[in-house]
Amino acid sequence: MTKLFLKVSKNLILSSLILVSALSANAQMECRSTLGGHLTPFHKDVPLLWAVEGTMAPGYMGDFDADPAILSGGMVIGALDLTIYKKHNFYAEGGFKKWNNSALSQDIPSKSRPVGMRQAFYSFNTEKTQIKLGLHETKLGNFFLIDERVMGVSLDHEMGAFTLNARGGGVLQNFARMGQFCANKHLYNIIGNNYTESIGKEFGETNFAGFALNWNPAYKEEAEGDEFSEFSEFEEFSETEDKKNQIISNVAIIFYDEFGTIIPDNKLYVGSLVDFSLPLKFTFQAGGVYQNMLNNNAVVYTASLKRAVNWKKRGMTQLATSYIGKYNIDDNAIFQPLFSNLFVGEIMRLDAPDFPLWQVKVKHHFPGKVKFHVGLKAMGQIENNKTSEIDLELGMKLFKHAKITTIFSRVESKALQEDIYMGRIELRLAF
């Protein structure tokens, strides 16, 4: 029966590849949580919002020559949101998570029952300035160096044509995005790595600080009276004459440092990204980052192309493709920012040490009350184990409070004796 399930899963993946390739499609597989969209006031006269989300996620994983591992998981998370005088906000989010993989060896934890906080912060918001202080999720501009849950401070400030993003703080194992409470990587764990071994257990052990400065070359034109400048690039008003003539949409530079008592060699990163607005509503981004580190100097360069199309009555499709390459200045250099968390792939979650990488992402949102979507991701390594993965995602929302997501994956790698197949269903209820 289980082997039959895997064979059916494989056929579903292949059939869906044909279906999705006929669509146009996706930039990014979004976070599957719906908690933020269900924040509800306790009372109309009280500025305190709340929401609760529960998740069940059974599944199977293995190759065709053996009985598959049984995957199971569940999580309950809740959130409280208090806003005072429109500028001051207090937000807290945490919960309980349980998961199990029947095939993991005794040397690797096979199940977890942690209770943890995901976020607990204060934020100050004005028209041009946003500050977060406490435990919160953060990135640093559009760069891939930070995508983490940090205990620290985040600042975003607009200064005319320039926007400053500054970040600083520490990351601990018990709340890191790679940790057991907040990620699924340990659930699959087909290689058997400890994904948080380099992250500190106490404050001061693993920290970061940095800033990104963004320049909008079109700012003068907008300031002179482009009343539609606040709309996104995919809105109908983005095709003004000024926008058509503005090829470069953003130029960013970054200065970023990782340090701590258990980081033996200080890591300094300097880089730049340039965003281009191309004909037919394509957007292109290119840039590079230099890693300065003892006997481990390297340059990582990236290029990505995106497109989104609104088909009106037929829904919306998106497409994205990207490549991240690496040039070693020192022999056998490893690009190793601790907090990049690219999580490329549902199972393998490829990250900075796996560069160079390629990705292709496709997604289509169908119109209708159930908000059905189908997405496809393919990605892989160019060197080393040459790991590649294909992920198919089907999802829909029901009755405003329920979301069902089905995920099928296939992994091929020199590090594995056989190709791995996975099928998993996530059911979310949020109130």
N, C-alpha and C positions, 0 to 999 in steps of 0.2 A: 504493500500500500504506500509506504513512504517513498519507495523508488518511483512508483507511478506518479506520486505528487511532484517529484522533482522533474520527471519527464514532461509532465503537463506544464510546469512552470517554465521550462526551457522553450516549449512550443509557444507559450504565451508571449515570452520575450521576443522571439523571432517574428511572430505575427505582429506584435505591437511596433517593432522596428519598421516594418513595412508601412503600417498605418501612420506613424508619426513622421516618417520621411516624406509623406505626401502632404503634410501640413507645412507651415513655415516656422517658426518659433522661438525658444526661451533664453532669457538672459541669466536667470538665477533661480535655483530651487530655494524658495523662501523657507524661513523657519516654520515648522509645522504646528507650533503652538498657536492657539487662538485666545490665550488668556487676556492679552491687552485689548482685544476687541469686545470684551464682555464686562469691562469695568462699569459698575452700576452704583448710583447714589444710595446710601442707606436711607436717606430722606431728602426730599426736595429742598429743604432749608438747611441741610448740613453738607458741607463741601467734602465729605469723606466718601470715597468710592471703594468698592470691593469686587472681587471676582475669585472664582474657584474653578479649577480644571482638573479632571481625572482622565487618565490614559490607561488603556489595556493594549498589549502588543504581543500576541503570540506569533510564532514563526518556526521555520525549519531552515537548516543550513548544512551543506555537506557536498560530497561528490557523488557520482552515479554508481560507484563501486562499493559503497558502504552505507549503512543506515545513517540518516542525517542526525545532526544535533537538534535537540528541541530547544527553541528559544522562548522565553516568556519574560514579561516585564509589566510593571504597573507603576504609576506615579500619580500623586495628588499634590498639586501646588495651589497656593492661594496668594492673593495680592491685596494690599491696602494702599490707597492713594489719597493724600490730603493736600489740597491747594489752598493757600491763604493769600488774600490780596492779589491774586492773579500772578504774582511774581515768585512766591515761595511755595515749593512743592516738597512733600515728604513721601517717599515710596518704599515699600517693603514687600519682598516676594520670597517665599520659601516653601518647603514641603517635605514629603516623604517619598522615597523611591525604592522599589524592590525589583531585582532582575535575576535571571538564571540562565545559564548555558550548560546543558547536560553533558557536553563533551569536553569541557576544559579539565586539564589535569589538576591534580591536587596541589601542584606547585604554584598554580595560578588561581586566585579567588574565583569560584564558580558562581557565587551569588552575593548580593549586596542588599543591605537594609539600612541605608544611611538616611539621616534627617539632616537637612542643610538649608542654608540661606543662599538664594541666588542673587538677590539684590537688597540693599538697605542703604538708601542715600537721601541727601538733601540737595535740591537743585534751585538755582536762582535764575530767572528768565526775564529778559527784557527784549526789546525789538532787535538789538544788535549783539547782545551778550547772553551766553548761557554757561552756567557753572554747575558742575556736579561734584559733590563731596561725599565720600563714603564708599561702600561696596557697590560697584556698578559695572555693567558691560560697556566696553569702549573700543573704538578704533582710532586711528590717527590719520585723518584725511582719507584719501583713496588708496593709500599705500597698504601693502600686504604684510607689514612688519608687526602690527598689533591687531589682534581680534581676541580680546581676553576679558576676563572678569577680574577687576583690580580693586584693591583697597587704596584709594587715593583721590586725586582730583583731575577733572577734565574741564578745560576752558575752550570755548569757541567765541571769537569776537570779530565782528565785521568792522572794517576800516575803509570805507569807500570801495575802491576796486580790489582791496585786499581782504582776505579772511585768514585769521590766525587760529590754528588748532594746537593747543598745548596739553600734554598729558604727563602725569607723574604718579608713582605709587609702587606698591609691592603686590606680588602674587604668591599665594600659598596653595599647597596641594588640596586642602580641604574645600576650597571653593573655586579652583581653576576650572576653566572650560573643559580641559582634558581630564578632569577628575571623575570619580565614579558617580557622583551625584548628578553631574551636569552633562554627561556625554554618553554616547552609545558605543564608543570605540572598544571599550573593555568587554562589551557584550559579545561582539564578534570574535575579536582577539585570536585570529587564526595564525598569527606569527608568534605571539606570546611575549610581546614587549611590555615593559613597565612604562606607561606613557607619561608619568609625572615624576620620574626619578630625578630629573634635573631641576625640578621646581622645589623651592624651600618649604620647610614645615613651620618655620618661625619667621616673623617679620624681620626684614633686613637681610635675609639670605638671597632672595632673588627680586630685584627691583628694576625699574626702567624710568627714563625721563626723556622727553623729546618734544619737538614742535614741527608742525608743517605750515608753510606759508603759501597761500593760494592767491593767484592774480587772475582777475577776469578782464581780458583785453577789451571786452565789449561794454565795460562799465560806463564809459563816457556817453556812448550812444543811448544806453538805457536811461541815464540821468537826464538826458535832453528831452525825454518824453516818450519813451517806448512803454506805453501803458500796460503791455502784456508781458513785460520782462519777468514777472514772477511765476509765469506758467512753466511747466516742465517741457523738456525738449520734444516730447511726444504729443503735446496738446496742439489743437488746430491753429492756435495763434503763433506757434513758434516759427512759422514760415514767413515772417516779415522780411522785407528787403534787407534790413540791417542784419538779421540772423543769417540770411543766405550768403551775405558777403563776409561774415565773420567765420573764418575757417578754424582758427584756434579759439576754443571756448574756455580753456583753463590751463594755467601753468602753475605747477606746484614744486616746491623744494622741501626736503626733510632733513632734519638733524636729530638723530636718535641714539640713545646710549642705554646699554644693559649692564648692570653692575650688582654686586652683592658679596656677602661673605663666603658663599659657596660657589661663586662664579670665578674660576681661577684666572681667566684672562678677560680683561675688560673688552667689551664689544661695542664698537662705534660704527654707526651707519649714516651715510650721506648719500642723497639721491635726488632725482627729479622725475616728474611725470608730466606729460603734455596731452591734453584732450583735444581732439579734432572733431568738428562737425562736418560731415561729408554729404555729398548729394544723396538723394533718395532716403534721407533721414538715417543714414548710417552714422555711427559714432566710432571713432578709433582712438585708442589710448596707447602710448608708447613711453618707455622710460627705463631707468636703471637705478640700481642701488649698489654702492660700494661698501663692502664689509672690511673694516680695519680691525685686525685681531692678530695676536702673536702667532706667526707661522701659519696663518689661516686666512690670508687675504684673498678676496674674490669679488667679482662683479656679477650681479644678477640683472638680467635685462628682460623686459616683458613687453608683449604686444597683444592687444585684444580688439576685436571688432564686434559691434553689436547692432542689432536692428529690431525694431518693434513695429508691428502693423496692426491697425484697428480695422477689423473686417465688419464692424457694425453688427448686423444681424447674425453674422457667423462667428462672432467672438473676437478675441485678440490672440495673436501669435507673436512669439519673440524668438530671436536667435542670437547666440553668442559663441564665439570661438576665441581661444587665447593660447598663447605659448609663453612659457617662462624658461629662459635659458640661463646658463651659468658659465662664466669664464674664470678659470683658476689662475690667480697671480702666483700663489704658492702651490707647489705640487700637492695633489690630493686634498686640496682645501674643501671644507664642508661649510656650506652656508647654514648658519644655525641660530637665527633669532628664536628665543625661547617661546615667544608669545604670538607667533604668526597665526597658528591655528587655521590654516587654509581648509583643512578637512576635505580634501579632494577625494570623493568617492564615499558612498554610504558605508562600505565595509572597511576598505583599506585606509581611508582618511589620510591620503598622502599629504605631506607637508614640506616645509622648506628643505630639510635634509635629503629629500627625494628629487630635487631639481636635477636636470631639466624635466619639465612636465608639459603636456598638451591637454586641452579640454575642448569639448564641443557640447553645447547645451541647447536643448530644444524644448519648448513648452507651448501648449495651446490652452487657452481658457474658453470654454464653450459658454454661450449665453444661456440664461435660464435661472430659475430659482435655486436649483441644487448646486450651481457654481462648479460644475464638473471640469476637471482639468486633467491633461495627460502630459507628462514630461519625460524627457529622455536625456541622459547624460552619458558621455563616453570620455574617458580620460586615460592617460598612461604615462609611464616613465620612458625616457629615451635611452637611459643607460642603466647600469647596475642590474637589478633583478628584472628589469623591463616589465614591471607590474602594470597590467591594464585592467580596467573595470568598465562594465556597462550597467547602468541603473535605469530601470523603468519605474515611473511613479504615476499612479492613478489615484485621483482623489475627488471627493465631493463633500459639500456641506448640506446638512439636512436639518430642517426644523429650527434653524437659526442657532441652535446650541450644540449640534453634533457635527463632527468632521471625521470622515473615514478616509484613510490613506493606505493604499496597497503598494508595496515595494518589491520588485524583483531585481536581483543582481547576479552578475556573473563576474568572477575574478580569475585572471590568468596571470601566473608569475613563476619565474624560475625558482623562487623561494618555496613553492608549493609542489608537491608530487602530482596532484591532480587539480583540474579546474574546480573552483568552488561555485556552487549555486545557492541562492538564498531567496526565500519568499517570506514576507512578513506583512501583517495587517496591524495598523494602528487605529484604534477607536478613541476619539476624544469627545468628552462632554464638558462644556463650560457654561457657567452661570454667573 
